Amino acid sequence: MTIKTIIAAIALENGEQQVARRAIRLAVDHGAKLVLAHAIESLPESDPDLPAPANEEAIANVLEAEAIASLKQMAESATVQTEIEVECGKADQFIERLIRDHAADLLVIGPGKPQNLRERIFGSTADRVVRAGVCPIVVVKRAADEPYHRVIAAIDFSPMSFAAAQSAAQIAPSAKLELIHFLEIPLTFEQAMLKVGTSQAELDQYRQAKAKTAYVELRSIRADLALTGRIRVVRGDPATALVRLARSGRTDLIALGIQGKSAVSKLILGSAARRVLAASSCDVLLSGGAISRDYSA
C-alpha cells in the first residue's frame, strides 16, 4: 500500500499542534496529500423551550472561520498539497466520512480527553474512531519533528497484528522495526499443570517449546515483510510489557493490531491497546485490518 492521502484530525481546543506536526512530517516523508480537519461540536443543541442564544448560523460561521484560520496557520510549514476541512457536527462521524470520501490511507489523531460523563462511559472521539477501524491510525502522544527511527510491532500471530506490522513498515520504511511476541502462560494453567503432576523441568520445557515455535513464526513474518530488524519473544503480560517499552524512551512508535469489525470490539477496545494508549509516552499505531496469511511453520 502506498500512502497517498493522510487525514489529521485536529482538536483545536486541546492545542493539538503535535498532531499537525506529526501529520505534516508523515505527509512530507511519503509525498502524500494532507487533509487537516476539525469538527465543531460546541454549538448548543436546539431546545424549543428555551430562547435561542443568538443567530446560530452566524455563530457557526464565526467558529468555522476561526477554525479554518487556525488550520491554515498550522499548514504554513507543509511543503505538500494541503486541504482544510471544517464542519459542525459529531467529530467521529465527520472523520469517518472524510476517510471514505478521500480514500485516505492513514489517520493521524490525538489521544483525546473525555469531556463529559457520556464520553467517560462510551469513549472519547479518538476511542470511537479507533474502534471503527476504517484505516490505520497513528495516535500522537508526543511532539516530534523527525521521522520515526525505532518502531515495535506487537505480534500475537493474529491477522490483525500482521496487518499492524505491515502498516508500520509502510509508514516508517527507514525505521528499525522490531517484531515482539509476548509469551504469556496463565498462572491458573501453570498451577493446573503442577497439580496433575507436571514437574518444574517439564514446565520449563513447555515454555521453551512455546518460545521456539514463536521464534519460527516471527522469522516467517519478518521474511514476508522483507524486514531485517530484530525479533524477540518476551515473557509476561503483553499490556504490562508494552507499557514498559512505551515508557522506556527508546521507542518512537508501537504498532498494535485491534479487532475493528466485531460487535464486541466496537463497544470495548481491547484492554491491552487501551492500557498502552493511556500510559504510552510514544506514538501508537493501531490497525484493525486483517490480512490473510498462512501461519503454518
C-alpha positions as CSV (number, residue, x, y, z in Angstrom):
1,M,0.0,0.0,0.0
2,T,1.3,3.4,-1.0
3,I,0.4,6.3,1.4
4,K,-1.2,8.9,-0.8
5,T,-3.6,10.7,1.5
6,I,-3.3,11.4,5.2
7,I,-6.1,13.0,7.3
8,A,-5.1,14.8,10.5
9,A,-8.0,15.2,13.0
10,I,-7.2,18.4,15.0
11,A,-9.0,19.2,18.2
12,L,-8.1,22.9,18.3
13,E,-9.4,23.4,21.9
14,N,-6.8,20.9,23.1
15,G,-3.9,22.8,21.4
16,E,-3.0,19.7,19.3
17,Q,-0.1,21.3,17.4
18,Q,1.8,18.0,17.9
19,V,-0.8,16.1,15.8
20,A,-0.4,18.6,12.9
21,R,3.4,18.4,13.2
22,R,3.4,14.6,13.0
23,A,0.9,14.6,10.2
24,I,3.0,17.1,8.2
25,R,6.1,15.0,8.8
26,L,4.5,11.9,7.5
27,A,3.0,13.6,4.5
28,V,6.4,15.1,3.6
29,D,8.1,11.7,4.0
30,H,5.6,10.0,1.8
31,G,4.8,12.8,-0.6
32,A,1.2,12.4,0.4
33,K,-1.7,14.8,0.3
34,L,-2.6,16.1,3.7
35,V,-6.1,17.0,4.9
36,L,-6.3,19.0,8.2
37,A,-9.8,18.5,9.7
38,H,-11.6,19.9,12.6
39,A,-15.2,19.3,13.8
40,I,-17.0,22.0,15.7
41,E,-19.1,20.2,18.4
42,S,-19.5,23.1,20.8
43,L,-22.7,24.6,19.3
44,P,-25.6,24.4,21.8
45,E,-28.3,21.9,20.9
46,S,-31.7,23.4,19.9
47,D,-34.3,23.4,22.6
48,P,-37.8,24.6,21.7
49,D,-38.5,25.5,25.3
50,L,-35.6,28.0,25.5
51,P,-34.9,31.1,23.6
52,A,-32.1,30.8,21.0
53,P,-28.8,32.3,22.4
54,A,-28.3,34.3,19.2
55,N,-28.2,33.8,15.4
56,E,-26.9,30.2,15.4
57,E,-25.9,30.3,11.8
58,A,-23.8,33.4,12.4
59,I,-22.1,31.8,15.4
60,A,-21.3,28.7,13.3
61,N,-19.9,30.9,10.6
62,V,-17.6,32.7,13.1
63,L,-16.4,29.4,14.6
64,E,-15.8,27.9,11.2
65,A,-13.8,30.9,10.0
66,E,-11.7,30.8,13.2
67,A,-11.0,27.1,12.8
68,I,-10.0,27.5,9.2
69,A,-7.6,30.3,10.0
70,S,-6.0,28.1,12.8
71,L,-5.6,25.1,10.5
72,K,-4.2,27.3,7.7
73,Q,-1.6,28.6,10.2
74,M,-0.7,25.0,11.1
75,A,-0.3,24.1,7.4
76,E,2.0,27.0,6.6
77,S,5.1,24.8,7.1
78,A,3.8,22.0,5.0
79,T,5.6,21.5,1.6
80,V,2.9,19.1,0.3
81,Q,-0.6,19.5,-1.1
82,T,-2.8,20.5,1.9
83,E,-6.6,20.8,2.2
84,I,-8.7,22.2,5.1
85,E,-11.9,20.6,6.1
86,V,-14.1,22.1,8.9
87,E,-17.7,21.1,9.8
88,C,-20.2,21.5,12.6
89,G,-21.2,18.1,13.9
90,K,-20.1,14.9,15.6
91,A,-16.3,14.6,15.2
92,D,-16.2,10.8,14.8
93,Q,-18.9,10.8,12.1
94,F,-17.1,13.7,10.3
95,I,-13.7,12.0,10.4
96,E,-15.1,8.6,9.2
97,R,-16.8,10.3,6.3
98,L,-13.7,12.2,5.3
99,I,-11.6,9.0,5.4
100,R,-14.1,7.4,2.9
101,D,-14.5,10.5,0.7
102,H,-10.8,11.0,0.3
103,A,-10.0,7.2,0.3
104,A,-7.5,8.1,3.0
105,D,-4.6,5.7,3.7
106,L,-3.8,6.9,7.2
107,L,-5.5,8.9,10.0
108,V,-3.4,10.9,12.5
109,I,-5.2,11.9,15.7
110,G,-4.5,12.9,19.3
111,P,-5.4,10.6,22.2
112,G,-8.3,12.8,23.2
113,K,-9.7,13.5,26.7
114,P,-13.2,12.7,27.8
115,Q,-15.0,16.0,28.1
116,N,-18.1,14.8,30.0
117,L,-19.8,11.8,31.7
118,R,-21.0,10.4,28.4
119,E,-17.5,10.3,26.9
120,R,-16.1,8.8,30.1
121,I,-18.6,5.9,29.7
122,F,-18.7,5.5,25.9
123,G,-15.3,6.8,25.0
124,S,-13.8,9.9,23.5
125,T,-13.8,10.8,19.8
126,A,-10.4,9.1,19.4
127,D,-11.8,6.0,21.0
128,R,-14.8,5.9,18.7
129,V,-12.8,6.5,15.6
130,V,-10.2,3.8,16.6
131,R,-13.0,1.3,17.2
132,A,-14.4,1.9,13.7
133,G,-11.2,0.7,12.2
134,V,-11.7,2.4,8.9
135,C,-8.0,2.8,8.2
136,P,-4.7,2.6,10.1
137,I,-4.5,5.2,12.8
138,V,-1.5,6.9,14.4
139,V,-2.4,8.2,17.8
140,V,0.1,11.0,18.6
141,K,1.4,11.1,22.2
142,R,4.4,13.5,21.9
143,A,5.7,16.3,19.9
144,A,8.4,15.4,17.4
145,D,9.5,16.7,14.0
146,E,11.8,13.8,13.0
147,P,10.7,10.6,11.2
148,Y,10.2,7.5,13.3
149,H,13.5,5.8,14.0
150,R,12.6,2.9,16.4
151,V,9.4,1.0,15.9
152,I,8.0,-2.0,17.8
153,A,5.2,-4.2,16.3
154,A,3.4,-6.4,18.9
155,I,2.7,-9.8,17.2
156,D,0.2,-12.2,18.6
157,F,0.0,-14.1,15.3
158,S,-3.5,-12.9,14.5
159,P,-4.1,-11.4,11.0
160,M,-4.7,-8.0,12.7
161,S,-1.2,-8.0,14.3
162,F,0.3,-8.9,11.0
163,A,-1.5,-6.1,9.3
164,A,-0.3,-3.7,12.0
165,A,3.3,-4.8,11.4
166,Q,2.9,-4.3,7.7
167,S,1.4,-0.8,8.3
168,A,4.3,0.1,10.5
169,A,6.8,-1.0,7.8
170,Q,4.9,1.2,5.2
171,I,4.6,4.2,7.5
172,A,8.2,4.2,8.7
173,P,10.2,2.4,6.0
174,S,13.6,3.7,7.2
175,A,13.0,2.9,10.9
176,K,14.4,-0.1,12.8
177,L,11.3,-2.3,13.1
178,E,11.4,-4.9,15.8
179,L,8.8,-7.7,16.0
180,I,8.0,-8.8,19.5
181,H,5.8,-11.7,20.7
182,F,4.7,-11.7,24.3
183,L,4.6,-15.2,25.7
184,E,2.1,-15.4,28.5
185,I,1.1,-18.7,30.1
186,P,-1.7,-18.0,32.5
187,L,-0.9,-18.7,36.2
188,T,-4.0,-20.8,36.6
189,F,-2.8,-23.0,33.7
190,E,0.6,-23.4,35.2
191,Q,-0.9,-24.3,38.6
192,A,-3.2,-26.9,37.0
193,M,-0.2,-28.5,35.2
194,L,1.7,-28.7,38.5
195,K,-1.4,-30.2,40.3
196,V,-1.6,-33.0,37.7
197,G,2.0,-34.0,38.4
198,T,3.9,-31.9,35.8
199,S,7.4,-31.3,37.1
200,Q,9.1,-27.9,37.1
201,A,11.5,-29.2,34.5
202,E,8.7,-30.3,32.2
203,L,7.0,-26.9,32.7
204,D,10.3,-25.1,31.7
205,Q,10.5,-27.4,28.6
206,Y,6.9,-26.4,27.7
207,R,7.8,-22.7,27.9
208,Q,10.9,-23.2,25.8
209,A,9.0,-25.1,23.2
210,K,6.4,-22.3,23.0
211,A,9.2,-19.7,22.7
212,K,10.9,-21.8,20.0
213,T,7.7,-22.0,18.0
214,A,7.1,-18.3,18.4
215,Y,10.6,-17.5,17.0
216,V,10.0,-19.7,14.0
217,E,6.7,-17.8,13.2
218,L,8.3,-14.4,13.8
219,R,11.1,-15.2,11.4
220,S,8.4,-16.2,8.8
221,I,6.6,-12.9,9.3
222,R,9.9,-10.9,9.1
223,A,10.6,-12.7,5.8
224,D,7.1,-12.0,4.4
225,L,7.6,-8.3,5.2
226,A,11.1,-8.2,3.8
227,L,12.4,-6.9,7.0
228,T,15.9,-7.2,8.5
229,G,15.1,-6.0,12.1
230,R,15.3,-7.8,15.3
231,I,12.8,-10.3,16.6
232,R,12.1,-11.1,20.3
233,V,10.0,-13.3,22.5
234,V,9.3,-11.7,25.8
235,R,7.7,-13.5,28.8
236,G,4.9,-11.8,30.6
237,D,1.6,-9.9,30.3
238,P,1.5,-8.1,26.9
239,A,-0.1,-4.9,28.2
240,T,2.3,-4.5,31.1
241,A,5.3,-5.3,28.9
242,L,4.2,-2.9,26.2
243,V,3.6,-0.1,28.6
244,R,7.1,-0.6,29.9
245,L,8.5,-0.5,26.4
246,A,6.4,2.6,25.5
247,R,7.8,4.5,28.5
248,S,11.4,3.4,28.0
249,G,12.3,6.4,25.9
250,R,13.9,4.0,23.3
251,T,10.7,3.6,21.2
252,D,9.1,6.1,18.8
253,L,6.1,4.1,17.7
254,I,4.3,1.0,18.9
255,A,2.1,-0.9,16.4
256,L,-0.9,-2.9,17.6
257,G,-3.5,-4.9,15.8
258,I,-7.0,-4.4,17.0
259,Q,-10.3,-6.2,16.3
260,G,-12.1,-3.5,14.4
261,K,-15.0,-5.4,12.9
262,S,-16.8,-7.4,15.6
263,A,-19.7,-6.1,17.6
264,V,-17.9,-6.5,20.9
265,S,-14.8,-4.7,19.8
266,K,-16.9,-1.7,18.6
267,L,-18.1,-1.4,22.2
268,I,-14.9,-2.2,24.1
269,L,-11.4,-1.5,22.7
270,G,-9.0,-4.4,23.6
271,S,-7.7,-4.0,27.1
272,A,-4.0,-4.2,26.1
273,A,-4.5,-1.5,23.4
274,R,-6.4,0.7,25.8
275,R,-3.7,0.4,28.5
276,V,-1.0,1.2,26.0
277,L,-2.9,4.2,24.7
278,A,-3.5,5.6,28.2
279,A,0.0,5.1,29.5
280,S,2.3,5.3,26.5
281,S,4.7,8.2,26.1
282,C,5.4,7.3,22.5
283,D,3.0,7.3,19.5
284,V,0.8,4.3,18.9
285,L,-0.2,2.8,15.5
286,L,-3.5,0.9,15.5
287,S,-4.6,-1.2,12.6
288,G,-7.9,-3.0,12.5
289,G,-7.4,-4.6,9.1
290,A,-6.9,-8.3,8.7
291,I,-4.5,-9.7,6.2
292,S,-4.8,-13.4,5.4
293,R,-1.7,-15.4,5.9
294,D,-0.5,-19.0,6.2
295,Y,0.9,-19.3,9.7
296,S,2.0,-22.9,9.4
297,A,5.7,-23.2,10.0
